[in-house]
Amino acid sequence: MAISAGSYTVGAAGDYLTWKAAFDDLAGTLTGDLTFTQISDVTLSAQALIPDTFDLAGYTFKITSNTPPYGDPTAGWKTYSTYAEDKVLLMGFVLGAGTVIIEHLYVIAQIDRTSSKYLVAIRCEQDGRVLEFHDCLFDQAGYIGKGIIVSRTDFSTFPKLSMWNCEIFGCINNFACKIADFTYPSGSRMENCIAKTTAQAAFQVTGAGGAEYGIHVKNCVGFAADNTWFLSNAPAVDGDNNGTNLASLPFGSGNKLNLVEADEFVSVNPAEADFWKVKAGNLDNDGVVPSIAGNTKGIRDNDRPGTDGLYSIGSDELEEIIVYGPVYTVGPGQEFSTIQSALDQLWTDQGAATFTASQYIRVFAGTYDENVEPNAGLTPAYGIGYLFILEGDPAAALADVVVQPSSGIGYTSACDQAMLRHLTIDCARSEGDAVQATSGTVVFGVQDCDITSGTASGTGFSALNVSAARSVLVEDSVFTNDKAVGGGAAVFVRPSGYHTLFSRCMFHEIGISKNFYSIYLPGGYSSCRFTDCVFDSLNACTHPVSPGVASILDFVNCTFYETPIPIFAVGGGQIQLVNCISKTSSVALIIYQSGDLPEETSTHFGPRVVMRNNCFHGYSAFLYDLAGNKTYAEFIALNRVDASGDLDATDPLLSNPGSGDFSLQTGSPCRHAGHGSGVTKDINGDPFDPFHPDIGAVSTGIGPNVAYSG
């Protein structure tokens, strides 16, 4: 029979005996959401191929299993392969935008093929495609062959790939996981994943543009005999790192590739059986290796997965490999009286030579009226974790370490890599950006900072202007009372073709006049992700722009409170909203200024919007375009958005948001009602339940073992 919608089972006593039988019955075009659920072990002796005529038509296609308990794929049903040729399980999604979810899939090889043959292949070609893997295992089991390939052939499109809690292992003499021919994979991410092979790269990215455009990597481990974690064969850009071993990135790369969160990234050579090496800078400068405790998913023992339990890594197995250089101290009674004089001495001592140790400027309590700018010739060795860090004294309160220039820019970065930490940058009395990353900055980090630009009267003046940095990480920071008057943006993010991540940040009373932007992402295949952030009383919006260009915005576990327009969309862009709260008396989600929101064939929204497990309350309109207001139901129906688990017109019961308390009351419907999308801690740094997180930015801790939602 030909099927195009509904729910079907695969396995003994199921609707279909094997995946091949199920895929053979797929009709050309979906007419609704479609789910295949595996209910027993399955053996494939022939290739299971989804036909090239298969068209998602804006709907959701899911492959899942009725076991295991969520988060433990080893306990689930298995698909065994005795097929000797290429691509045992081949999914050729050729037509139509939409969402594909593959979860709890466990595929095991039982036969040699050749080193060029893959166990599983996913073809992901359509503009607006969202492809997700949750809790999957792909086991080549020591037979000759590769693990998984995700590829595309239509170089005019911009699909988006998300892979979390997945493992690809047992591969012989070739890549374990390959992401091939993605021209602009901006917004794609891998979290809590492992790949293991006996040779070449654990993960590889290839193609025209391939790895250059912002793949976000977090909590991932790669095993390869040559210790190559991530190899990019993408064309060199600006002469940077063509085909470079990126095994030891701290939190960014030299070829516009990754934003890797520094305290949760490890790379392991399987020959090193007795310990784990941390290949990341120790950003605490305290002699302690960055902890990966609390990383409860995707990390296993460094033997075959499953030997010591699903979620195990011992902190006593970590080996300290970080090397520290001198710390230049600034402040009363310290070596230097000004920050700039310390920077000048660093340049005298270090020059343009590549760092052989991490270098620190430590600023003690005081107010510093100066424009701070490291020499652009500094060359931190970010590839092996040697960083340049300008930080406030950790023993001092954040409010007591202040850079407050009377004129001009507070801090300017133009060197390869720089990080600001534990500093207040206050430019309320000056005209200029508070913090600026200009041309020459490869990767840029901001941690635990309070940044204020005040009133900027010229176009482009911002609290944070990262118009040139290639990979940007902003964590645990506050942006307050920033007013860009007459032009510009309070936070200006233009990593054209690159990736920016904001984690655990507060945007409070941040805004503008004359219809400009609070947070500006102008496009150019950029991606910007907000995780565990609070947007409080914004006077404007987050703004993806440039029609037809893949600007991508992700909001995960964020809270919007009395934000008149959370997202203001002028042009093309992809938006993902997962586990978020929007409580406002104005427009709940989007204003779209170019007319009616079109159907799924749109170059604007349609299936490019992903909404899961969000809570909306108090709004006067869910969405507005030039044709008028749209209700939540109208928006979902018109655009065929997968909005599984959303709570519409439901009070999230925030504790006291008017006083800055965005936690959930005891009876809140948002408690443990989120989608298990990999979050591990909230805006306060407290642990989230990774399987059943709360909706919103503030966690109430580990939740009950409730049904997986969304």
N, C-alpha and C positions, 0 to 999 in steps of 0.2 A: 504494500500500500504506500501511497505517497503522503508524507506528513509534512506539515508546515507550521504547526503550533501544538502546544499541549505538553503533557508530561508522560514519559515512557521509561520503562525499566529495561536494563541490560544484564543478562546473566541467566543462570539456570532458573527455570520457572518464570522468566521475565518476558516482556513483550518481544525482546530480541535476544538471541543467544550470545552474539558477539557484537563488538563495536562495528565491524564491517557490515554486518547485516543491518544494523541501525542506520549507518551512514548511507548505505545503498538505497534506503527508502526516503531520503531527504528530497523534498520537492524543490523547485527552483527558487522560490521566494517565500520567506516567512510571512505569515499573516498575523502572528502574535508571538509572545514569548514561548521558547521551546526549551525543555529540560530533559536530558537523558540521565538516569540515575542507575549506577552499577549496584547490583544486589548480590553478586557472588563473584568468585574468581572467574576470569575469562582467559582463554588461550587464543592467540592470533597466529594462524598459519599462513595468512595472506594479508596483503596491505589493506588497512582500513582507510579509505579515501573519501573525504567530503567532496562532492562534485564541484567543479569550477563554476558551475552555473548557480551555486548556492548564494542567495542574496539575503542579508540580514534585514534589509528594509527598515532599519532604525530600531529593531527589536533586540531583545536579549536572548542569547543562546548560551545555555549552561550545561557543562558536563560535570557530574558530581558522583558521590557515593552515599549510600545510606549508612555506612560506617566509614571511618571510625568516629569516636568522640572527637569533637572539633579540636584540631591542633595536634593530633597524633596520627600521621599518615601511615606509620608502620603497622598499625593495628588493622588497617582497612583491607578491602578487597584488592586483589592484585590482577594485573593484566600481564600475562606471560607471552613472550614473543618467540616463535620458532620460525619466523620469516627471515630468509637469508639475504634478501635484497635491501634496497635503501628505504628509509622512512617508513618504519613499521606502521606508525599511527600518523597519518598525514592529514592535516586540516587545511584546506585550500580556500580560505575565505576571500573570495575575489570581488564580490559585488556588494554594494550597499554599506553605508555606515551603520554602526550599532555597537553593542557591547557583547563581548565573549568572555565567559567566566569558566575557568577550568580549575576545579578544586578536588582535593582528596584523590587524585589520580596517582596510581602506583604502577609503573610499567617496568618490567624486568626482562632483560634479554636472556635467552636460553640457547643461543647459537652464535657462532662467529659469522661475521659478514666480511667487510674489509674496513681498513682504518678510515676510509672516506665515507662510510655509510652511517647514517644517523638512526637512532632509536625512534625519536619523535621529531616531527617537523611541523611547525605552524607557519602558515603564510598569512601575513597581516598587511593588507595592501590599501585599504580604502581610507580616504581622508575622513577623519572623524571616528575611525575605529578605536575602540578602547578594548584592549586585550589584557586579561588579568589571570594570573596563576596564584592559587592559594594552596599551601600545604600539600605540595606534590613531590613525589620521588620518581626519579628516572635513573634506573640502575642498569648499567651495562654489564655488571656482574663479572667483570674480568674477561669478558669476551672481546674480541677485536671489534672496534667500532667506536662511534661517538655517542654522546648523550642526546642533546636537544639543540635544534636550530630554530630560531625565530627570524624569518626573513620577509622581504618584500621585493617586488620587481618594478613597481610603478613609481618612478622617482619624482613624480609631481605631488605625491601625497604625504601626509604627516600623521601616521598612526601613533598611538600612545600605548606603551607596554608597561605593565606593572607586574612584578614577580616578588612574592614574599613567602617566607617559610617554605622554601623549596630546596631540594638537593638533587644534584646530578653527579653521580659517582660511578666508580668501577670502570672508567674508560681507559682504553689502551692506546697509547702512542698518538693521541690527537686531542683536539679541543673537547672539553666537556660540555661547554655551553657557548653557542655562537649567536650573536645578534648581527645579522648580515644585511647590508644594503639599505640601511635606514639613512636616508638623506638628512633628515632632521628629526631625531628621536627626542626632541625637546619635551621635557616633562616625564619621560620614562624613568622608572626607578626599579631598583632591586633592593629589598630589605630582608634581613635575616635569612640569607641564602648561602649555600655551600656548593662548590663545584670541585671535583677531584679527578685528576687524570695522571697518567704516568709520564706524559711528555707534553710539551708546548703549553699553551695557556689554559688555565682553568676557565676563564671567561675571555671571549674575544669579541671585538666589534670591528666590522669592516664596512666598506662602501663609500660612495661619493659623499663625503661629509661625515659619514659614519659616526665616529665617537666625539666629534667636536662640539656637539650641541646639547650639553647639559643632561647627562644621565646621572641621576641622584642615587648614590650607593650608601647603604647604612647597614651595619651589623652583618657584613658578608665575610666569608672565609673562603680562600682559594687554596687548593692543594695542587702542586705540579712539581715534577721531579726537578725541573730547572728553576723552581720558585718563581715562575712567572704567573702573577695573579691576574693581571688585566693587560692584554696586548691589543693595541690599536693599529690596524693597517690602513687607517684613513689617511688621505693626503695631508701632508704637512701644511700647517697654517702659520704664517709669519715665521717659518723656519723652525717650528716647535715640534720636537719629539715624534717624528714619524716612526711608528712601529716600536715605541719605547716600552720597556718593562715598567709598568706602573705599580709594582708590587707594594711600594712603601709610601704611597701618597699620604700626607698628613690630613689635609681636608680639601685638596684641589689638585689640579694637574697643570703641566706645562703645555698641554695642547688643547686647552679649552674643553677638557673632558669631564671630569667628575667633580662633584661636591661630596666629599666623604667626611662624615662627622668624625672629628679627630679622636674622641675618646672611646670610640666603639668600632674601630677598624683594625683587623688583624690579618696577617698573611702568613701562611704556614707551609713549610716544606715537609712533605710526609716522611722524609728520611729522618727528620728531627722528632723522634718518637717520644721523647721524654719531656718536652716542654713546648709551650707556645711562645712565639716571638711577637711582641707588640711592635708593629712598624708604624708608630705614630708619635708625634711630639708629645712630651709630657707637659701639658699646658698648665700644670699647677706649680712647676718648679719646686716640688717638695720632696723629690727623691722617691716618689711612689709612682709606679706605672699606672697609667689611666685604667680605671676599673671597668670591667665589663660585667660586674655583678648586676643582677637584675635583668640581664639580657636573656629573657626566658624563652625565646623561640629561635629555632633554626641553628643553634650552636650545639654541636655534639662532641663526643670524645674524638680524639684524633686518630682513632682506629676506624674500622668499618662502622658506619652509622648504626645506632641501635645497641651497640655492645654495652654501653654504660648508661642507658636511659636516654630519653629523647632530649632533655634540656639540661645538659651538664657541661660546665667548664669550671675548672678549679683555679681560684686566684693564686693558690700556692704554686701553680705550674708556670706562672708568668715569669719571663726573664727580663730584667732591666737592660735595655740597650741604648738608652738615651744618653747623649753627651752634652754637657752644659758648658757654655763659655762664661766670661765674666758678667756680672750684673752691675750696670752703671746706675748709681743712686742719685736722686735729685731731691732737693728740699733743704730746709733749715738744718744745719749741722751735717749735711751729707756732702758727697764729693763734688757735686755740681749744684749751682743755685738755679739754673734754668734747664728746661727740658732740651731746648735746642743746643745748648752747649754740650750736653751729654751726647746728643746725636752727632754733633760735629766731632767729638772725640772718638766715638764709635767709627766714624768714617775714616778718621786719621789712623786708627788701629787696624781696621778691617779692610778699608778700600773696596775695590771691586772684586776682590778674591771671593771665590765661592765659600760659603760658610762651612766650617768643619765642626761647629757646635751651635746650639741655640744661643741667641744673643738677646739680652734683656735690658731695657731702660725701666727702672723702678722709680715711681714718683711718690714721694711721701706727702702727707697732708699739707695743704696750702692752696692758694689761688694763684694761678700763673697767667699773667697777661702777655700772651705771646702766640705767634702763629707757628705751629709745630709742623715740620716737614722733614722726614728722613731723606737722606741723599738718594736720588733715583738710581745711583749706580750700585747700591747694595744688592748682593746676590745670595739670598737665603737658599739653602739646599732643601727646598720643600719636598723634593722627591725622596729624601731619606729622613725627613722629620726634623731638620734643623731650621728653626723658625726665627723670625724677628718679631719681638713682642714688646709693645709699649704698655705698661700696666701701672695702675695705682697700687699703693702698698696694701696687700691683702688684710693687714691688721687695722687699717683705717676704714672708717665708714665711707661709703660711696660718695655721699654728699660733701665730704671733707677734702676730696682730691679733685680740684676743679681747674680746667683749662677755660679761661674766660677772656678772650682777646677783646680789646677795645675797638678793633677794626679788623676786617678781613676774615679769612678762613681759619677755623680752629685747628683742624688737622688735615693735612694733605698727604696722600700716599701715591708715589709713582714708582716705587721699587717693585721687584718681582713679587714679593709676598710680604704682607704685614698683618699684624693683629693688634687691635686695641682691646684692653681688658680692664675692668674695674675703674673706670674714669667717668667723671662728669664733664661733658663738653657743652659749654653754655655760650652761645653767640647772640644772646638776646639784645645786646647793645651794639652789635656790629652788623654790617651788611655783607653777607657772604655765607657759603655753606658752612655748617658746623663741622661736618666730616665729609671728606671728598676722596674718592679713589679715581685717579686719572689714568691716562694712557701710560702703559708700562707696568701696571699692576696686573699680575697674573691671577693671584687669588687673594682674597681680602676677608678678614674676620673681625667681628665685633662681639665681645662677650661682656655681660654684666656692666653695661654702660647706661648713663642717663644723658640723652642728647636733646638739646634745645636750640633751635635756630632763631626763635623770636620772630620779629617782623622783618621779612626780606622784601625790599621794594623793587628788586630787579628780577627779570625773567631767569628762572633756573636756580635761584637760591633755595637751598634745601637744608633740612636737618641732616639728612644723609643723602649724598649724591654719589651713586656708584655707576656712573655712566660709562666707565671704561673697563672696570675689573671683569675678569672672565668668569670666575666662580666666587660667589659671595655667601658667607655664612654669618648670620646675625642671631645671637642667642641671648636670652635672659636680659633684655634691654628694654628701656622705657623711652618713649618719644612723647613729649608733653608740650602743650600750648604752642605748637609751631604754626605760624601764620604766614603763608606766602601770599603777599598782597600784590595784585597787578600782574601776576604771572608765576610760572614755576610750579613746584610741587614740594610739599613738606618732606616727603620721602620720595626721591627720584631714583628709580631703578631702571636702568637701560642696559642690561647685559645682552646686547643683540646677539642672539644665537647661543647664549650661555644660560647659566642656571643660578638662581638666588634662592636661599632658604632662610626664612625667619622662623625661629623656634622659641617658644615661651617668651614672647614679647608683648608689651602693653603699648597700645596707641591711644592716648588719652587726650580728649579735647584738641585733637590735631586737625587742622583744616585750613581753609583758604577763603578767599573771596573771588568774585567774578568768575565762578564756575570753573576754576581750575581744580587741581587734584590734591588729595591727601597722600595717596600712594600711586605712583605713576609707572606703568609698565608699557612702554610704547610699542613693543612688538619685535619683529625681525627674528622670528623663530626662537623667541626667548621663553623661558619658563620661570615661574616664581611660585614658591610653595610656602604657605603659612601653616605651622603646626603648633597647637596649644597657644594661640594668641588671643588677646582680648582687644576688641575695637570698641572704645567707649566714647560716645558722644562725638563722633566724627562729624565734621561739617561738610564733608564731601564723600569721596568714594575711592574704591580701588578700580583701576582703569586700564583694561587691555585695549590696544588701539591698532590701527593699520588694517584696513579691510583685506581679507584674503590671505593674511599672514598668520602663522600659527603661534600667536601669543597664548601661553597656557598658564592658567591660574589654578592652583590647588589650595583648598582650605580644608584642613583636617583637625577636628577637635578645637574649633575656634568659637568664640562667643562674640556676637555683635549686639551691642546694647544702645538703643536710641541712636542708631546710625541712619540718617535720613535716606541714604542710598548706599547700601553696602557695596554693590558692584555696579559701576556705570560703564556700559559697553558701547563704544562708538563704532568699532569695526569688528573684523573677524577675530575669533578667539575661542579657546576651549576652556571650559570652567568645570571644576570638580569640587563638590561640596559634600563632605562626609563627616558625620558626627558633630555637626555645628548647630549652634543656637542663634536664632535671629529674633530678638525681642525689640520691637520698635513700633512707634505710632505712625510711621511713614511707610515707604515702600519696603517690602520685606527683602527683596532679592536684587532685582536688576531694573535699570532703566535703559532702554534701547532706543536711540534717537533717530534711527533711519527708517521708521515705519513699522508695519506689522511684522511680527515674528513669523518667518516662513516655516514651511514644513521641513521634513527631515532632509530634503535635498538642499537645504540652505547652505550657503558658505559662511553662515554666522553661527547659529546655535544648533537647534535640533538635537540630534544624538551626540553632539559634542558636549552637551551638558550631562554630567554624572552627578546624581543626587542620591545619597543613601543615609538613612538613619539621622535625619536632621529634625530640629524642632523649630517651628515658626509660630509666633504669637504676637497679637496686638496690632498687626499692620493694617493700614488703610487700603492698601493694594498690594497684591503679591508681586506684580510686575507691571511696568508701565512702558508703552511705546507710543508712537505718535498717533496711533489709532485709539488710544485710551488704555484703561486699566485691564489687566488680565487677572483672573482668579488663579489660585493654585491648581485647581482641577483643569482649567482651560489651558494653562501652560503645559501641564503634563500631557494632556490629550493632544494638543496641537503638535508637540515636539517629540512625542513618544519617548520621553525621558524615563529611564529606569530609576524610580524614586522609592525603592524598597525600604521599608522601615521608617519612612518619614512620619513625624507627628505634626500634622497641620492644625492650626488654630488650637494649640495645646500650650497651656502655661507651663514653662519649664520650672517654675517655683525657685527662682534665684533667691539666695538668702537676703542680701541687702545691696543690690547693685548700685543704688544711688550713692552709697558710701564706699564703693569699690570692692564689695564682697560678692564675687560671682560664683561662689560655691552653691551647691544644690541643697535645698531643704530635704529633710528626711523622706517626705512623701513625693518627691519629684519624680515624674514619669521618665525623666532622662537618666535616672540612675541605672547603670549597667544595661542600657538599651542601645548602645552603639554598635557599629560594625567593627569586627575584629581586624582592623586594617594596619596593625603593626605598631601603634603608639605604645610607649612603655612608661612615660612619665608626663605629668601635667605641667601647667605653667609655673607651679611652685617647686617643681622637681620631685614631687611625690609620685609614687608608682601608680600607673594605670593598670587595670586588668587588661592584658593584651588581647584576650579572647572576648571579653564582654565589657569594654570600656564604657564610661559614662559618655553621654552627649555633652559637648561643651568643653571648655578649656581647663576646668578644675575637677580633679578626681576625688571620689569618695572612697577610693581604695579597691581592693579585690572584691569582686562580686560573686553572687551565687552561680551555680552551674545551670544557667538558664539556656533555653534553646537559642541556637545561633540565628541571628536576625540579619536580613539583608543579603 
